[in-house]
Amino acid sequence: MLSHRIINDGRVICNSLPKYGNGSEAGNEKGYLVGMTTCYPQPGSIKISNGEVLTLEVDYSNTKLHSGVMGLFYLLVADDLPHHNN
């Protein structure tokens, strides 16, 4: 099992799980990792203060031989959320 997590102050704020292929066409090769789930918290629901530490974790199973593995994160943050007039 493979997973990626972003942890803030001991709580998981994002969890990404693997998607494995089940076909024979390119990008859907059976048994191969072909993608990861995404994590989109509700805008404004997570506040990260200046100096606060985020922990990024990647887990790999050692039950299968892995070649050329790495953990890769894309994390987008904003200084301030735009204000909307409704």
Biopython code that builds the backbone (N, CA, C, O; Angstrom):
import numpy as np
from Bio.PDB.StructureBuilder import StructureBuilder

atoms = [
    (1, "MET", "N", (0.848, -1.185, 0.000)),
    (1, "MET", "CA", (0.000, 0.000, 0.000)),
    (1, "MET", "C", (0.880, 1.230, 0.000)),
    (1, "MET", "O", (1.898, 1.275, 0.690)),
    (2, "LEU", "N", (0.505, 2.187, -0.742)),
    (2, "LEU", "CA", (1.195, 3.456, -0.848)),
    (2, "LEU", "C", (0.228, 4.523, -0.388)),
    (2, "LEU", "O", (-0.967, 4.450, -0.674)),
    (3, "SER", "N", (0.733, 5.507, 0.319)),
    (3, "SER", "CA", (-0.118, 6.643, 0.680)),
    (3, "SER", "C", (0.746, 7.867, 0.908)),
    (3, "SER", "O", (1.929, 7.759, 1.230)),
    (4, "HIS", "N", (0.143, 9.028, 0.737)),
    (4, "HIS", "CA", (0.761, 10.315, 1.028)),
    (4, "HIS", "C", (-0.131, 11.016, 2.036)),
    (4, "HIS", "O", (-1.356, 10.955, 1.933)),
    (5, "ARG", "N", (0.472, 11.677, 3.005)),
    (5, "ARG", "CA", (-0.294, 12.420, 4.002)),
    (5, "ARG", "C", (0.374, 13.757, 4.273)),
    (5, "ARG", "O", (1.601, 13.865, 4.253)),
    (6, "ILE", "N", (-0.442, 14.777, 4.527)),
    (6, "ILE", "CA", (0.039, 16.056, 5.031)),
    (6, "ILE", "C", (-0.538, 16.197, 6.427)),
    (6, "ILE", "O", (-1.750, 16.111, 6.623)),
    (7, "ILE", "N", (0.349, 16.416, 7.403)),
    (7, "ILE", "CA", (-0.053, 16.455, 8.805)),
    (7, "ILE", "C", (0.257, 17.832, 9.374)),
    (7, "ILE", "O", (1.349, 18.366, 9.180)),
    (8, "ASN", "N", (-0.713, 18.395, 10.075)),
    (8, "ASN", "CA", (-0.587, 19.702, 10.687)),
    (8, "ASN", "C", (-0.953, 19.569, 12.151)),
    (8, "ASN", "O", (-2.093, 19.245, 12.482)),
    (9, "ASP", "N", (0.006, 19.817, 13.031)),
    (9, "ASP", "CA", (-0.228, 19.772, 14.475)),
    (9, "ASP", "C", (-0.834, 18.435, 14.914)),
    (9, "ASP", "O", (-1.728, 18.401, 15.760)),
    (10, "GLY", "N", (-0.343, 17.337, 14.335)),
    (10, "GLY", "CA", (-0.792, 16.011, 14.724)),
    (10, "GLY", "C", (-2.048, 15.512, 14.043)),
    (10, "GLY", "O", (-2.435, 14.362, 14.249)),
    (11, "ARG", "N", (-2.699, 16.338, 13.238)),
    (11, "ARG", "CA", (-3.916, 15.887, 12.556)),
    (11, "ARG", "C", (-3.663, 15.825, 11.053)),
    (11, "ARG", "O", (-3.008, 16.696, 10.481)),
    (12, "VAL", "N", (-4.189, 14.789, 10.434)),
    (12, "VAL", "CA", (-4.046, 14.618, 8.989)),
    (12, "VAL", "C", (-4.982, 15.602, 8.299)),
    (12, "VAL", "O", (-6.194, 15.562, 8.511)),
    (13, "ILE", "N", (-4.426, 16.483, 7.475)),
    (13, "ILE", "CA", (-5.261, 17.453, 6.767)),
    (13, "ILE", "C", (-5.435, 17.078, 5.300)),
    (13, "ILE", "O", (-6.241, 17.682, 4.592)),
    (14, "CYS", "N", (-4.687, 16.091, 4.848)),
    (14, "CYS", "CA", (-4.825, 15.614, 3.475)),
    (14, "CYS", "C", (-4.304, 14.190, 3.411)),
    (14, "CYS", "O", (-3.251, 13.883, 3.970)),
    (15, "ASN", "N", (-5.033, 13.325, 2.733)),
    (15, "ASN", "CA", (-4.629, 11.929, 2.569)),
    (15, "ASN", "C", (-4.840, 11.557, 1.109)),
    (15, "ASN", "O", (-5.929, 11.746, 0.567)),
    (16, "SER", "N", (-3.815, 11.035, 0.479)),
    (16, "SER", "CA", (-3.879, 10.671, -0.933)),
    (16, "SER", "C", (-3.582, 9.182, -1.065)),
    (16, "SER", "O", (-2.596, 8.687, -0.519)),
    (17, "LEU", "N", (-4.442, 8.472, -1.796)),
    (17, "LEU", "CA", (-4.311, 7.024, -1.937)),
    (17, "LEU", "C", (-4.046, 6.640, -3.392)),
    (17, "LEU", "O", (-4.373, 7.398, -4.305)),
    (18, "PRO", "N", (-3.454, 5.466, -3.607)),
    (18, "PRO", "CA", (-3.083, 5.068, -4.969)),
    (18, "PRO", "C", (-4.265, 4.620, -5.814)),
    (18, "PRO", "O", (-5.278, 4.141, -5.305)),
    (19, "LYS", "N", (-4.102, 4.794, -7.131)),
    (19, "LYS", "CA", (-5.033, 4.246, -8.127)),
    (19, "LYS", "C", (-4.211, 3.307, -9.005)),
    (19, "LYS", "O", (-3.217, 3.715, -9.605)),
    (20, "TYR", "N", (-4.633, 2.054, -9.076)),
    (20, "TYR", "CA", (-3.920, 1.054, -9.871)),
    (20, "TYR", "C", (-4.698, 0.760, -11.144)),
    (20, "TYR", "O", (-5.928, 0.719, -11.143)),
    (21, "GLY", "N", (-3.952, 0.554, -12.238)),
    (21, "GLY", "CA", (-4.576, 0.249, -13.510)),
    (21, "GLY", "C", (-5.214, -1.130, -13.520)),
    (21, "GLY", "O", (-4.844, -2.012, -12.745)),
    (22, "ASN", "N", (-6.196, -1.300, -14.429)),
    (22, "ASN", "CA", (-6.869, -2.594, -14.550)),
    (22, "ASN", "C", (-7.056, -3.005, -16.010)),
    (22, "ASN", "O", (-7.840, -3.906, -16.306)),
    (23, "GLY", "N", (-6.344, -2.351, -16.913)),
    (23, "GLY", "CA", (-6.495, -2.649, -18.336)),
    (23, "GLY", "C", (-5.149, -2.903, -18.991)),
    (23, "GLY", "O", (-4.159, -3.208, -18.326)),
    (24, "SER", "N", (-5.136, -2.772, -20.298)),
    (24, "SER", "CA", (-3.884, -2.989, -21.029)),
    (24, "SER", "C", (-3.463, -1.759, -21.830)),
    (24, "SER", "O", (-2.365, -1.733, -22.387)),
    (25, "GLU", "N", (-4.323, -0.738, -21.895)),
    (25, "GLU", "CA", (-3.985, 0.457, -22.655)),
    (25, "GLU", "C", (-3.034, 1.360, -21.858)),
    (25, "GLU", "O", (-2.963, 1.289, -20.631)),
    (26, "ALA", "N", (-2.311, 2.206, -22.587)),
    (26, "ALA", "CA", (-1.362, 3.130, -21.958)),
    (26, "ALA", "C", (-2.061, 3.997, -20.916)),
    (26, "ALA", "O", (-3.125, 4.559, -21.178)),
    (27, "GLY", "N", (-1.463, 4.101, -19.745)),
    (27, "GLY", "CA", (-2.040, 4.891, -18.662)),
    (27, "GLY", "C", (-3.009, 4.128, -17.788)),
    (27, "GLY", "O", (-3.503, 4.663, -16.796)),
    (28, "ASN", "N", (-3.289, 2.881, -18.142)),
    (28, "ASN", "CA", (-4.188, 2.039, -17.351)),
    (28, "ASN", "C", (-3.648, 0.602, -17.286)),
    (28, "ASN", "O", (-4.413, -0.361, -17.332)),
    (29, "GLU", "N", (-2.335, 0.479, -17.178)),
    (29, "GLU", "CA", (-1.694, -0.828, -17.193)),
    (29, "GLU", "C", (-2.036, -1.605, -15.922)),
    (29, "GLU", "O", (-1.809, -1.125, -14.812)),
    (30, "LYS", "N", (-2.579, -2.798, -16.093)),
    (30, "LYS", "CA", (-3.045, -3.623, -14.979)),
    (30, "LYS", "C", (-1.932, -3.847, -13.956)),
    (30, "LYS", "O", (-0.823, -4.263, -14.292)),
    (31, "GLY", "N", (-2.266, -3.557, -12.698)),
    (31, "GLY", "CA", (-1.355, -3.795, -11.589)),
    (31, "GLY", "C", (-0.343, -2.695, -11.347)),
    (31, "GLY", "O", (0.367, -2.736, -10.342)),
    (32, "TYR", "N", (-0.249, -1.707, -12.234)),
    (32, "TYR", "CA", (0.706, -0.617, -12.065)),
    (32, "TYR", "C", (0.032, 0.605, -11.458)),
    (32, "TYR", "O", (-1.153, 0.852, -11.680)),
    (33, "LEU", "N", (0.793, 1.353, -10.699)),
    (33, "LEU", "CA", (0.303, 2.606, -10.145)),
    (33, "LEU", "C", (0.112, 3.591, -11.293)),
    (33, "LEU", "O", (1.064, 3.894, -12.012)),
    (34, "VAL", "N", (-1.106, 4.090, -11.472)),
    (34, "VAL", "CA", (-1.392, 4.999, -12.589)),
    (34, "VAL", "C", (-1.848, 6.377, -12.120)),
    (34, "VAL", "O", (-2.059, 7.266, -12.945)),
    (35, "GLY", "N", (-2.003, 6.570, -10.821)),
    (35, "GLY", "CA", (-2.420, 7.870, -10.312)),
    (35, "GLY", "C", (-2.596, 7.847, -8.810)),
    (35, "GLY", "O", (-2.463, 6.808, -8.164)),
    (36, "MET", "N", (-2.898, 9.012, -8.270)),
    (36, "MET", "CA", (-3.167, 9.154, -6.842)),
    (36, "MET", "C", (-4.437, 9.992, -6.683)),
    (36, "MET", "O", (-4.723, 10.863, -7.504)),
    (37, "THR", "N", (-5.197, 9.720, -5.618)),
    (37, "THR", "CA", (-6.368, 10.541, -5.340)),
    (37, "THR", "C", (-5.904, 11.942, -4.961)),
    (37, "THR", "O", (-4.764, 12.134, -4.535)),
    (38, "THR", "N", (-6.788, 12.914, -5.118)),
    (38, "THR", "CA", (-6.449, 14.290, -4.787)),
    (38, "THR", "C", (-7.099, 14.700, -3.479)),
    (38, "THR", "O", (-7.990, 14.021, -2.970)),
    (39, "CYS", "N", (-6.648, 15.799, -2.953)),
    (39, "CYS", "CA", (-7.159, 16.322, -1.691)),
    (39, "CYS", "C", (-7.423, 17.805, -1.871)),
    (39, "CYS", "O", (-6.494, 18.576, -2.107)),
    (40, "TYR", "N", (-8.683, 18.211, -1.762)),
    (40, "TYR", "CA", (-9.056, 19.615, -1.889)),
    (40, "TYR", "C", (-9.889, 20.019, -0.685)),
    (40, "TYR", "O", (-11.118, 19.958, -0.740)),
    (41, "PRO", "N", (-9.243, 20.435, 0.410)),
    (41, "PRO", "CA", (-10.039, 20.896, 1.564)),
    (41, "PRO", "C", (-10.894, 22.102, 1.185)),
    (41, "PRO", "O", (-10.560, 22.844, 0.261)),
    (42, "GLN", "N", (-11.976, 22.287, 1.889)),
    (42, "GLN", "CA", (-12.849, 23.441, 1.681)),
    (42, "GLN", "C", (-12.026, 24.715, 1.862)),
    (42, "GLN", "O", (-11.345, 24.851, 2.878)),
    (43, "PRO", "N", (-12.065, 25.655, 0.910)),
    (43, "PRO", "CA", (-11.291, 26.895, 1.067)),
    (43, "PRO", "C", (-11.588, 27.579, 2.400)),
    (43, "PRO", "O", (-12.744, 27.756, 2.784)),
    (44, "GLY", "N", (-10.526, 27.955, 3.086)),
    (44, "GLY", "CA", (-10.656, 28.624, 4.379)),
    (44, "GLY", "C", (-10.797, 27.690, 5.557)),
    (44, "GLY", "O", (-10.815, 28.149, 6.699)),
    (45, "SER", "N", (-10.898, 26.373, 5.316)),
    (45, "SER", "CA", (-11.109, 25.431, 6.422)),
    (45, "SER", "C", (-9.824, 25.071, 7.154)),
    (45, "SER", "O", (-9.873, 24.553, 8.270)),
    (46, "ILE", "N", (-8.694, 25.335, 6.548)),
    (46, "ILE", "CA", (-7.407, 25.014, 7.170)),
    (46, "ILE", "C", (-6.584, 26.290, 7.249)),
    (46, "ILE", "O", (-6.329, 26.940, 6.235)),
    (47, "LYS", "N", (-6.179, 26.636, 8.442)),
    (47, "LYS", "CA", (-5.350, 27.815, 8.652)),
    (47, "LYS", "C", (-3.961, 27.347, 9.076)),
    (47, "LYS", "O", (-3.815, 26.553, 10.006)),
    (48, "ILE", "N", (-2.950, 27.850, 8.383)),
    (48, "ILE", "CA", (-1.556, 27.528, 8.713)),
    (48, "ILE", "C", (-0.875, 28.845, 9.049)),
    (48, "ILE", "O", (-0.798, 29.747, 8.215)),
    (49, "SER", "N", (-0.385, 28.946, 10.267)),
    (49, "SER", "CA", (0.225, 30.186, 10.737)),
    (49, "SER", "C", (1.695, 30.241, 10.365)),
    (49, "SER", "O", (2.334, 29.214, 10.137)),
    (50, "ASN", "N", (2.218, 31.453, 10.307)),
    (50, "ASN", "CA", (3.625, 31.653, 10.035)),
    (50, "ASN", "C", (4.461, 30.903, 11.070)),
    (50, "ASN", "O", (4.244, 31.058, 12.272)),
    (51, "GLY", "N", (5.407, 30.100, 10.616)),
    (51, "GLY", "CA", (6.269, 29.336, 11.507)),
    (51, "GLY", "C", (5.725, 27.980, 11.897)),
    (51, "GLY", "O", (6.438, 27.190, 12.515)),
    (52, "GLU", "N", (4.485, 27.690, 11.554)),
    (52, "GLU", "CA", (3.892, 26.393, 11.862)),
    (52, "GLU", "C", (4.534, 25.313, 10.991)),
    (52, "GLU", "O", (4.872, 25.569, 9.835)),
    (53, "VAL", "N", (4.702, 24.123, 11.532)),
    (53, "VAL", "CA", (5.371, 23.036, 10.825)),
    (53, "VAL", "C", (4.355, 22.076, 10.225)),
    (53, "VAL", "O", (3.439, 21.616, 10.906)),
    (54, "LEU", "N", (4.528, 21.779, 8.936)),
    (54, "LEU", "CA", (3.745, 20.744, 8.263)),
    (54, "LEU", "C", (4.647, 19.532, 8.095)),
    (54, "LEU", "O", (5.834, 19.668, 7.797)),
    (55, "THR", "N", (4.086, 18.359, 8.286)),
    (55, "THR", "CA", (4.826, 17.116, 8.085)),
    (55, "THR", "C", (4.261, 16.419, 6.860)),
    (55, "THR", "O", (3.052, 16.204, 6.767)),
    (56, "LEU", "N", (5.131, 16.063, 5.915)),
    (56, "LEU", "CA", (4.727, 15.352, 4.708)),
    (56, "LEU", "C", (5.244, 13.927, 4.827)),
    (56, "LEU", "O", (6.444, 13.714, 4.998)),
    (57, "GLU", "N", (4.351, 12.956, 4.739)),
    (57, "GLU", "CA", (4.723, 11.542, 4.878)),
    (57, "GLU", "C", (4.363, 10.778, 3.620)),
    (57, "GLU", "O", (3.318, 11.016, 3.015)),
    (58, "VAL", "N", (5.231, 9.862, 3.232)),
    (58, "VAL", "CA", (4.972, 8.945, 2.127)),
    (58, "VAL", "C", (5.273, 7.547, 2.637)),
    (58, "VAL", "O", (6.353, 7.306, 3.177)),
    (59, "ASP", "N", (4.337, 6.626, 2.474)),
    (59, "ASP", "CA", (4.527, 5.235, 2.896)),
    (59, "ASP", "C", (4.538, 4.325, 1.682)),
    (59, "ASP", "O", (3.728, 4.479, 0.768)),
    (60, "TYR", "N", (5.460, 3.379, 1.682)),
    (60, "TYR", "CA", (5.524, 2.355, 0.640)),
    (60, "TYR", "C", (5.491, 0.993, 1.301)),
    (60, "TYR", "O", (6.091, 0.805, 2.359)),
    (61, "SER", "N", (4.813, 0.058, 0.705)),
    (61, "SER", "CA", (4.804, -1.317, 1.186)),
    (61, "SER", "C", (6.111, -1.981, 0.784)),
    (61, "SER", "O", (6.617, -1.752, -0.314)),
    (62, "ASN", "N", (6.653, -2.798, 1.666)),
    (62, "ASN", "CA", (7.866, -3.539, 1.316)),
    (62, "ASN", "C", (7.551, -4.988, 0.950)),
    (62, "ASN", "O", (8.445, -5.834, 0.936)),
    (63, "THR", "N", (6.282, -5.276, 0.654)),
    (63, "THR", "CA", (5.906, -6.635, 0.258)),
    (63, "THR", "C", (6.175, -6.902, -1.217)),
    (63, "THR", "O", (6.152, -8.052, -1.655)),
    (64, "LYS", "N", (6.431, -5.835, -1.990)),
    (64, "LYS", "CA", (6.750, -5.961, -3.413)),
    (64, "LYS", "C", (8.037, -5.208, -3.696)),
    (64, "LYS", "O", (8.353, -4.229, -3.020)),
    (65, "LEU", "N", (8.780, -5.667, -4.696)),
    (65, "LEU", "CA", (9.977, -4.968, -5.132)),
    (65, "LEU", "C", (9.576, -3.659, -5.807)),
    (65, "LEU", "O", (8.702, -3.652, -6.673)),
    (66, "HIS", "N", (10.202, -2.559, -5.421)),
    (66, "HIS", "CA", (9.951, -1.246, -6.018)),
    (66, "HIS", "C", (11.220, -0.770, -6.692)),
    (66, "HIS", "O", (12.320, -1.021, -6.200)),
    (67, "SER", "N", (11.080, -0.098, -7.793)),
    (67, "SER", "CA", (12.219, 0.452, -8.514)),
    (67, "SER", "C", (11.924, 1.907, -8.854)),
    (67, "SER", "O", (10.887, 2.208, -9.444)),
    (68, "GLY", "N", (12.820, 2.803, -8.491)),
    (68, "GLY", "CA", (12.663, 4.208, -8.843)),
    (68, "GLY", "C", (11.477, 4.892, -8.202)),
    (68, "GLY", "O", (10.800, 5.676, -8.868)),
    (69, "VAL", "N", (11.194, 4.627, -6.930)),
    (69, "VAL", "CA", (10.039, 5.249, -6.272)),
    (69, "VAL", "C", (10.428, 6.575, -5.634)),
    (69, "VAL", "O", (11.585, 6.788, -5.273)),
    (70, "MET", "N", (9.455, 7.454, -5.501)),
    (70, "MET", "CA", (9.661, 8.714, -4.800)),
    (70, "MET", "C", (8.311, 9.267, -4.374)),
    (70, "MET", "O", (7.277, 8.941, -4.958)),
    (71, "GLY", "N", (8.336, 10.096, -3.364)),
    (71, "GLY", "CA", (7.135, 10.802, -2.948)),
    (71, "GLY", "C", (7.155, 12.195, -3.549)),
    (71, "GLY", "O", (8.191, 12.860, -3.535)),
    (72, "LEU", "N", (6.041, 12.639, -4.069)),
    (72, "LEU", "CA", (5.965, 13.938, -4.721)),
    (72, "LEU", "C", (4.694, 14.648, -4.265)),
    (72, "LEU", "O", (3.598, 14.100, -4.383)),
    (73, "PHE", "N", (4.838, 15.853, -3.748)),
    (73, "PHE", "CA", (3.705, 16.642, -3.276)),
    (73, "PHE", "C", (3.624, 17.952, -4.035)),
    (73, "PHE", "O", (4.646, 18.540, -4.389)),
    (74, "TYR", "N", (2.419, 18.400, -4.281)),
    (74, "TYR", "CA", (2.151, 19.750, -4.750)),
    (74, "TYR", "C", (1.241, 20.378, -3.709)),
    (74, "TYR", "O", (0.137, 19.886, -3.475)),
    (75, "LEU", "N", (1.679, 21.434, -3.096)),
    (75, "LEU", "CA", (0.910, 22.092, -2.046)),
    (75, "LEU", "C", (0.739, 23.557, -2.430)),
    (75, "LEU", "O", (1.722, 24.281, -2.592)),
    (76, "LEU", "N", (-0.487, 23.982, -2.572)),
    (76, "LEU", "CA", (-0.782, 25.363, -2.929)),
    (76, "LEU", "C", (-1.346, 26.088, -1.723)),
    (76, "LEU", "O", (-2.258, 25.587, -1.065)),
    (77, "VAL", "N", (-0.813, 27.259, -1.431)),
    (77, "VAL", "CA", (-1.281, 28.054, -0.296)),
    (77, "VAL", "C", (-1.543, 29.479, -0.762)),
    (77, "VAL", "O", (-1.019, 29.915, -1.787)),
    (78, "ALA", "N", (-2.357, 30.198, -0.002)),
    (78, "ALA", "CA", (-2.657, 31.599, -0.290)),
    (78, "ALA", "C", (-2.460, 32.408, 0.979)),
    (78, "ALA", "O", (-2.784, 31.951, 2.075)),
    (79, "ASP", "N", (-1.926, 33.616, 0.825)),
    (79, "ASP", "CA", (-1.758, 34.490, 1.992)),
    (79, "ASP", "C", (-3.105, 34.851, 2.598)),
    (79, "ASP", "O", (-3.299, 34.728, 3.807)),
    (80, "ASP", "N", (-4.022, 35.290, 1.772)),
    (80, "ASP", "CA", (-5.359, 35.679, 2.213)),
    (80, "ASP", "C", (-6.374, 35.157, 1.215)),
    (80, "ASP", "O", (-6.107, 35.097, 0.015)),
    (81, "LEU", "N", (-7.531, 34.784, 1.714)),
    (81, "LEU", "CA", (-8.618, 34.392, 0.831)),
    (81, "LEU", "C", (-9.317, 35.638, 0.307)),
    (81, "LEU", "O", (-9.494, 36.607, 1.045)),
    (82, "PRO", "N", (-9.717, 35.620, -0.971)),
    (82, "PRO", "CA", (-10.442, 36.788, -1.493)),
    (82, "PRO", "C", (-11.797, 36.903, -0.805)),
    (82, "PRO", "O", (-12.414, 35.902, -0.440)),
    (83, "HIS", "N", (-12.241, 38.129, -0.636)),
    (83, "HIS", "CA", (-13.550, 38.390, -0.011)),
    (83, "HIS", "C", (-14.590, 38.508, -1.115)),
    (83, "HIS", "O", (-14.382, 39.194, -2.115)),
    (84, "HIS", "N", (-15.723, 37.821, -0.915)),
    (84, "HIS", "CA", (-16.808, 37.859, -1.889)),
    (84, "HIS", "C", (-17.997, 38.578, -1.277)),
    (84, "HIS", "O", (-18.346, 38.348, -0.119)),
    (85, "ASN", "N", (-18.609, 39.439, -2.051)),
    (85, "ASN", "CA", (-19.841, 40.112, -1.614)),
    (85, "ASN", "C", (-21.026, 39.365, -2.207)),
    (85, "ASN", "O", (-21.205, 39.338, -3.424)),
    (86, "ASN", "N", (-21.821, 38.768, -1.357)),
    (86, "ASN", "CA", (-23.007, 38.021, -1.838)),
    (86, "ASN", "C", (-24.258, 38.781, -1.550)),
    (86, "ASN", "O", (-25.350, 38.318, -1.877)),
]
sb = StructureBuilder()
sb.init_structure("model")
sb.init_model(0)
sb.init_chain("A")
sb.init_seg("    ")
for serial, (resi, resn, name, xyz) in enumerate(atoms, 1):
    if name == "N":
        sb.init_residue(resn, " ", resi, " ")
    sb.init_atom(name, np.array(xyz, "f"), 0.0, 1.0, " ", f" {name:<3s}", serial, name[0])
structure = sb.get_structure()
